[in-house]
Amino acid sequence: MNFYLVNGEVKFLTHKVEYEQKGETIVREFYDEDDKNAFVDRLQERNIEYVETEIEQPTQDIVDKVDGKKFNTIAEAQAYMDGTLPKSQLEILQETVDTLVLSALEG
C-alpha cells in the first residue's frame, strides 16, 4: 500500500507523474488529485511530455479505519492498517469497560 504520513495522518498516493528534464527522469508522487492536476497543467503549459499513472486505492474499510487517526511512524500506521499493532492500554481499558457494561445490562 502506497501512503505518506503527513502531520501524523495517513495520506494515500493517488497518482505518479514521470517526465524528462535535462536527460533525467523525474518522478513525482501525489496524494491529492488537485495537486496532481495543477502540476500536470504546468507541464502542459511548458510542452513537457509526461506519463501519468493512477495508483490503485485501498479499500474503503482501510480508508475509514485510518481516517482521523494520528500516527508517529509509517511502521506504526502500516501495523495499524494490517491489524498487527498491539492495542494501547486505553483501548484495552475501553474494551474491558464495554464488556463490563454489557454484562451488567444483560445480568
N, C-alpha and C positions, 0 to 999 in steps of 0.2 A: 504494500500500500504506500503510495507516494503522498507525503504530507510534510508540512513545516510546522514548527512550534513558534507562534507569533504572540509575544506578550503572554506566554503560558497557555495559549489556546491553540487547538489543532486546526490547521487550515489545509485542506486537501488540494493538491495540484489539479488544475483543470486542463491546462494546455502547455505545450512546449513549442517554442518557435526557434528554428535554426536558420542562420543566414551567414553569408561570407562577408568578411571585412578584412581587407589587406591580406588576402590569401589565407586567412584563418577562419575556421568555422566557429561561430559564436552560438551558444545555446542559452536561451532564456526560458525559465520556467515560471508559470503564473498560477496563482491560486485564486485569482479574481478575473472573471471574464472581461469586465470593463477595462481593467488594466491591460489585458492582452490585446483587446480591440484597439485601444489608444496606441499601443506600441506598434501594432501591425499598420495602423493608419500612417504613422510616421515613416515606417519602412516604405510603404507605397508612395508617399509623397516624394521620397528620395529615390524612387525607382529601384529599390533594392529587392532582389528576388529572395524569397524565404519559403520555408516548409513549415507548415503548422500541423501539429499533431495533437489531437484531443486525447486526453488521458482518461481511462476508464475510472468511473467514480465508485466509491464504496457503497454498500447497501445503505438504505435509509436508516436501518437499525443502528449501524455504526455511527452515522452522522448524528442521529438523535442521542446516542449514548454519550458522545463527547461534547455535545452542544452545551455551552456554558460552564464546562469543567476547566479547571486550571491545572497544569502540569509543570513540574520543574525541569524535566528532561524528556527528550524524544523517546528514550528507552521506557520511561515510566508511562508515557502516553501509549506507546505500542503495546506494552504489557496490559494496560487497562483495556484497550480495544480487543486484545486477544483473550481477555478473561484470565490472565495469569498473574495479575497484580495482586499481591496479598491485601486482604481487607485491612483498612485502618481500624484503630481502636474505636473511633467514633462509629464506623459502620457496624462493627461487631456489637457495640453497645446498643445502637438503634435496632438491630435485628433482635437482640435479647429483649429489649423493651417491647417491641412489636409482638413477639411471641408471648410474653407475659400478659400483655393487654388482651390479646386474642384468647389466651387460656382463661383469663378472668371473665371475659364476656361469654365464653362457652360454658363455664362452670357455674 
